Each structure stands twice: as C-alpha cells, then as structure tokens.
C-alpha cells in the first residue's frame, strides 16, 4: 500500500473518531481539485470544513423531518395556488420564512374539507424543519389519546416538558372527532402551557370558531379560553374552493369520458318466427 493510501485511511479514521462524515467523504476529491487549481492550504481547509458544515446541516434536517412524524412529505412548490380561491401565495411564502415560529406566534388554517389545509400545514412544518427547528405533527384526536395515556401513566408533566422543546406543534383536523370533557381539558392545558412559554402552534380545522364548543364536550368557557390563547398571536387564513378530491375526480372523468359513462345494455331481441317451436297437430 502506498504512503498516500495509508495517510488517506488515517484521515478517514480521524474523521470518524471526530464524527466528521463530511470530511471523510470529500477530502480526497477536494485534494485533487486543490492540486489541479493550485489552491492554498487555507483554501483547501476552508472547502473541507465547509463540506463538513453542509453535511451536518443535511443530517440535522433529516433528523428533524424524521422526528416530526409527518404522515407524508408535502412542499409549497407542489401546492396548487391557482385552484385555491383567494389564498394569498405571498402570505404563505412569508410564513415559510419562519419568523412567526421564532416569535412564538400561531397560525390557523380554517376551511372546508379538501381545500389544502393539511398540505399547507405540512409544507410549513417541512420548511421549519429545514431551518433546523424542532417540529411535531399530530392529528388532534391522536394527541388527545397520547395525553390521556400520559395522564394515566402519571407522565403528563414529562410530556409537557418534552413538547415544550418543540418549536412548532402542528395540530391537524381539529373538529373531525369530538373529545370528551377530560380530553378537551388535557388539550387546553397543553396549549395553555405553550402559550405561557411562547411556543408556536399551527392548527387546521374544518369548523368555524363558533362550532368549536361541540368538539370540546360542549364546554363553552373552556373553548373560549383556548381560542383566546390560540388567536391572540395568530395569523388566521381561510381556505376556499372545490375539494381537491372532487377536482381530481372531475379531471379523471374529463380525461377518460368512456370510463365515467354508464355502460349501454343491448335491447333483448324478440324471438323470430323460425325460432318458435310448433306443436304437432292431432290427427
């Protein structure tokens, strides 16, 4: 084995020991480029360290996305703003910058089913994760179940502390499944805790605020107090337009009209004279 190969193996071993995978992956290729372009030692060192910084950033983003538990990955570039009635694309782009999460503010997407609320919520969560913020995604009914289990295990305080470390809590589908009174109180306490510590919440709902009490066990006082904490520092965006699924069905029918038209049944033929059976005459 040549001296250069031995040195390269030693550098890789040192990089692994120092947990610098970016250095281990790029130092050989960068050294060739440095020789070809006559870099200084400082230029070469800068490029190797920059590769390590980029590697760590990418790793951190992957970890944030994995920890968020998104049901699927959605991005703003995939969202059809043309089909979303009166939705301000510039306002959504401003939210994607994430300053509202830094400030501990909230966002509420309210509108009919199928108008893109969950897509937008996930996309903003993905952008926050890319900014190396801690994000957690829950469907509202699932979070209430988790809160119930934590209370029964006497681990509610631990769950609150863990959730407090999350920069952005996404609460999806508020209004799809009503909670019992205890579940509503548990969710209220969690949101009140985040309000107190200036941690952001993003909510999607298909209900008008006046309908929220029926989700929270009919408790109007608790619902009013919860909405007061959510809405005080919130950007409220209403989504409108046809349901995405309805638009997709219409597109599929337009692309394949034969599949959507009912099959025609052929009329039954009357028996012909020759097909009739004749009884023999009696002699």
C-alpha positions as CSV (number, residue, x, y, z in Angstrom):
1,X,0.0,0.0,0.0
2,X,1.4,3.4,-0.9
3,X,2.1,6.1,1.6
4,X,-0.7,8.3,0.2
5,X,-3.2,5.4,0.6
6,X,-2.1,4.9,4.2
7,X,-2.4,8.6,5.0
8,X,-5.9,8.7,3.4
9,X,-7.0,5.8,5.6
10,X,-5.6,7.6,8.7
11,X,-7.5,10.7,7.8
12,X,-10.8,8.8,7.4
13,X,-10.2,7.1,10.8
14,X,-9.6,10.5,12.5
15,X,-12.7,11.9,10.8
16,X,-14.8,9.1,12.1
17,X,-13.4,9.5,15.6
18,X,-14.2,13.2,15.4
19,X,-17.7,12.4,13.9
20,X,-16.9,14.4,10.8
21,X,-18.5,12.4,7.9
22,X,-18.4,15.3,5.5
23,X,-14.6,15.5,5.8
24,X,-14.3,11.7,5.3
25,X,-16.4,11.8,2.2
26,X,-14.9,14.8,0.5
27,X,-11.2,15.3,1.4
28,X,-9.8,13.1,-1.4
29,X,-11.8,14.7,-4.2
30,X,-11.1,18.2,-2.8
31,X,-7.4,17.5,-2.6
32,X,-7.3,16.6,-6.3
33,X,-9.2,19.8,-7.1
34,X,-6.8,21.8,-4.9
35,X,-3.8,20.4,-6.7
36,X,-5.3,21.0,-10.1
37,X,-6.4,24.6,-9.3
38,X,-3.3,25.4,-7.1
39,X,-5.3,26.2,-4.0
40,X,-3.5,27.5,-0.9
41,X,-3.6,25.3,2.2
42,X,-6.1,27.8,3.7
43,X,-8.4,27.5,0.7
44,X,-8.3,23.7,0.9
45,X,-9.0,23.7,4.6
46,X,-11.9,26.1,4.1
47,X,-13.5,23.9,1.5
48,X,-13.1,20.7,3.6
49,X,-14.7,22.4,6.6
50,X,-17.5,23.9,4.5
51,X,-18.3,20.3,3.3
52,X,-18.5,19.2,6.9
53,X,-20.8,22.0,7.8
54,X,-23.1,21.2,4.8
55,X,-23.1,17.5,5.8
56,X,-24.1,18.3,9.4
57,X,-26.8,20.7,8.2
58,X,-28.3,18.0,5.9
59,X,-28.1,15.4,8.7
60,X,-29.8,17.7,11.1
61,X,-32.6,18.4,8.6
62,X,-33.1,14.7,8.0
63,X,-33.3,14.1,11.8
64,X,-35.8,17.0,12.2
65,X,-38.0,15.7,9.4
66,X,-37.9,12.2,10.8
67,X,-38.7,13.4,14.4
68,X,-41.7,15.4,13.2
69,X,-43.6,12.3,12.1
70,X,-45.3,13.8,9.1
71,X,-47.8,11.4,7.6
72,X,-46.3,12.3,4.2
73,X,-43.9,15.0,2.9
74,X,-45.6,18.0,1.2
75,X,-44.0,21.1,-0.1
76,X,-45.2,24.5,-1.1
77,X,-43.9,24.0,-4.7
78,X,-46.5,21.1,-5.0
79,X,-49.4,23.2,-3.8
80,X,-51.9,24.4,-6.5
81,X,-52.4,28.0,-5.6
82,X,-54.5,28.6,-8.8
83,X,-57.2,26.3,-7.5
84,X,-57.2,27.8,-4.0
85,X,-59.8,30.6,-4.1
86,X,-58.5,33.9,-2.6
87,X,-55.4,32.3,-1.0
88,X,-52.5,34.8,-0.9
89,X,-49.4,33.0,-2.1
90,X,-47.2,35.8,-0.9
91,X,-48.6,35.5,2.6
92,X,-47.8,31.8,2.6
93,X,-44.3,32.5,1.3
94,X,-43.8,34.9,4.2
95,X,-44.9,32.3,6.7
96,X,-42.4,29.8,5.1
97,X,-39.6,32.1,6.2
98,X,-40.4,31.0,9.8
99,X,-40.1,34.3,11.7
100,X,-43.5,33.6,13.3
101,X,-42.1,30.5,14.8
102,X,-39.1,32.4,16.1
103,X,-41.6,34.9,17.7
104,X,-43.8,32.1,19.2
105,X,-46.8,33.1,17.2
106,X,-49.5,30.8,15.8
107,X,-51.2,30.0,12.5
108,X,-54.8,28.7,12.0
109,X,-56.0,27.3,8.7
110,X,-59.8,27.1,8.6
111,X,-61.9,25.9,5.7
112,X,-64.0,23.1,4.2
113,X,-62.6,19.6,3.8
114,X,-60.3,19.1,0.9
115,X,-59.1,22.7,0.4
116,X,-55.4,22.2,1.2
117,X,-55.2,22.9,4.9
118,X,-53.2,19.8,5.8
119,X,-50.9,20.2,2.7
120,X,-50.1,23.8,3.8
121,X,-49.6,22.8,7.4
122,X,-47.1,20.0,6.5
123,X,-45.3,22.2,3.9
124,X,-44.8,25.0,6.6
125,X,-43.6,22.3,9.0
126,X,-41.2,21.0,6.4
127,X,-39.8,24.5,5.9
128,X,-39.4,24.9,9.7
129,X,-37.5,21.6,9.9
130,X,-35.2,22.7,7.0
131,X,-34.5,25.8,9.2
132,X,-33.4,23.2,11.9
133,X,-36.4,23.9,14.1
134,X,-38.0,21.1,16.1
135,X,-41.4,20.2,14.7
136,X,-44.1,17.8,15.9
137,X,-47.1,16.8,13.8
138,X,-50.3,15.3,15.5
139,X,-53.8,14.7,14.4
140,X,-55.9,16.3,17.1
141,X,-57.6,13.0,18.1
142,X,-54.2,11.3,18.3
143,X,-52.7,13.9,20.5
144,X,-55.7,13.8,22.9
145,X,-55.2,10.0,23.1
146,X,-51.5,10.5,23.9
147,X,-52.4,13.0,26.6
148,X,-54.9,10.5,28.1
149,X,-52.2,7.8,28.2
150,X,-49.7,10.1,29.8
151,X,-52.2,11.2,32.5
152,X,-53.0,7.5,33.3
153,X,-49.2,6.7,33.5
154,X,-48.7,9.8,35.6
155,X,-46.3,11.1,33.0
156,X,-48.2,14.3,31.9
157,X,-45.6,16.7,33.3
158,X,-42.9,14.9,31.4
159,X,-44.9,15.0,28.2
160,X,-45.5,18.8,28.6
161,X,-41.7,19.4,29.2
162,X,-40.9,17.3,26.1
163,X,-43.5,19.1,24.0
164,X,-42.2,22.4,25.2
165,X,-38.9,21.7,23.5
166,X,-40.8,21.6,20.2
167,X,-40.6,24.9,18.3
168,X,-43.7,24.2,16.2
169,X,-46.6,21.9,17.2
170,X,-48.9,21.1,14.3
171,X,-52.4,20.1,15.4
172,X,-54.3,18.8,12.4
173,X,-58.0,18.1,11.9
174,X,-59.5,19.9,14.9
175,X,-63.2,19.2,14.6
176,X,-63.2,15.9,12.8
177,X,-63.5,13.9,16.0
178,X,-65.1,15.4,19.2
179,X,-63.3,15.0,22.5
180,X,-64.8,14.1,25.9
181,X,-64.6,16.7,28.6
182,X,-61.4,15.3,30.1
183,X,-59.7,15.2,26.6
184,X,-60.7,18.8,26.0
185,X,-59.2,19.9,29.3
186,X,-56.0,18.0,28.6
187,X,-55.6,19.6,25.2
188,X,-56.4,23.0,26.7
189,X,-53.7,22.6,29.4
190,X,-51.1,21.7,26.8
191,X,-52.0,24.7,24.6
192,X,-52.0,27.0,27.7
193,X,-48.5,25.7,28.5
194,X,-47.3,26.5,25.1
195,X,-48.9,30.0,25.3
196,X,-47.2,30.7,28.6
197,X,-43.8,29.7,27.1
198,X,-44.2,31.4,23.7
199,X,-44.1,28.2,21.7
200,X,-45.9,28.1,18.3
201,X,-49.0,26.1,17.4
202,X,-50.4,25.6,13.9
203,X,-54.0,24.4,13.7
204,X,-56.1,23.1,10.8
205,X,-59.9,22.9,11.3
206,X,-63.0,22.5,9.1
207,X,-65.2,24.2,11.7
208,X,-66.0,27.9,12.3
209,X,-64.9,29.0,15.7
210,X,-68.5,29.2,16.9
211,X,-68.8,25.5,16.4
212,X,-65.7,24.5,18.4
213,X,-67.6,24.0,21.7
214,X,-69.2,20.9,20.4
215,X,-65.8,19.4,19.8
216,X,-64.7,20.2,23.4
217,X,-67.5,18.4,25.1
218,X,-69.9,21.3,25.0
219,X,-67.7,23.3,27.4
220,X,-68.1,26.9,26.1
221,X,-65.9,28.5,28.8
222,X,-63.0,26.2,28.2
223,X,-63.3,26.6,24.4
224,X,-63.4,30.4,24.7
225,X,-60.3,30.3,26.9
226,X,-58.5,28.0,24.4
227,X,-59.4,30.1,21.4
228,X,-58.4,33.3,23.2
229,X,-54.9,31.9,23.8
230,X,-54.6,30.5,20.2
231,X,-55.9,33.5,18.4
232,X,-54.2,36.3,20.4
233,X,-51.0,36.0,18.4
234,X,-52.3,34.1,15.4
235,X,-52.5,34.5,11.6
236,X,-55.9,33.2,10.6
237,X,-56.2,32.0,7.0
238,X,-59.4,30.8,5.4
239,X,-59.1,28.2,2.6
240,X,-61.9,28.1,0.0
241,X,-62.6,26.4,-3.3
242,X,-63.6,22.9,-4.5
243,X,-62.3,19.9,-2.7
244,X,-59.1,18.6,-4.1
245,X,-60.5,15.1,-4.3
246,X,-63.6,16.4,-6.2
247,X,-61.3,18.3,-8.6
248,X,-59.3,15.1,-9.1
249,X,-62.4,13.0,-9.9
250,X,-63.6,15.7,-12.4
251,X,-60.2,15.7,-14.1
252,X,-60.2,11.9,-14.3
253,X,-63.7,11.9,-15.8
254,X,-62.6,14.5,-18.4
255,X,-59.5,12.6,-19.3
256,X,-61.4,9.3,-19.6
257,X,-65.1,10.0,-20.5
258,X,-65.8,6.4,-21.5
259,X,-64.9,5.2,-18.1
260,X,-67.4,7.6,-16.5
261,X,-70.3,7.0,-18.9
262,X,-72.7,4.2,-17.9
263,X,-72.4,1.0,-20.0
264,X,-75.3,0.6,-22.5
265,X,-77.3,-2.6,-22.4
266,X,-78.4,-4.1,-25.7
267,X,-82.2,-4.5,-26.0
268,X,-83.4,-8.0,-25.9
269,X,-84.3,-9.5,-29.3
270,X,-87.8,-10.9,-29.8
271,X,-87.8,-14.5,-30.9
272,X,-88.2,-14.9,-34.7
273,X,-90.9,-17.0,-36.4
274,X,-88.3,-19.7,-37.2
275,X,-87.2,-19.9,-33.6
276,X,-90.6,-20.7,-32.3
277,X,-91.5,-24.3,-31.6
278,X,-94.6,-25.8,-33.2
279,X,-96.7,-28.4,-31.5
280,X,-97.7,-31.3,-33.8
281,X,-101.4,-31.3,-34.9
282,X,-103.6,-34.1,-33.5
283,X,-104.8,-36.5,-36.3
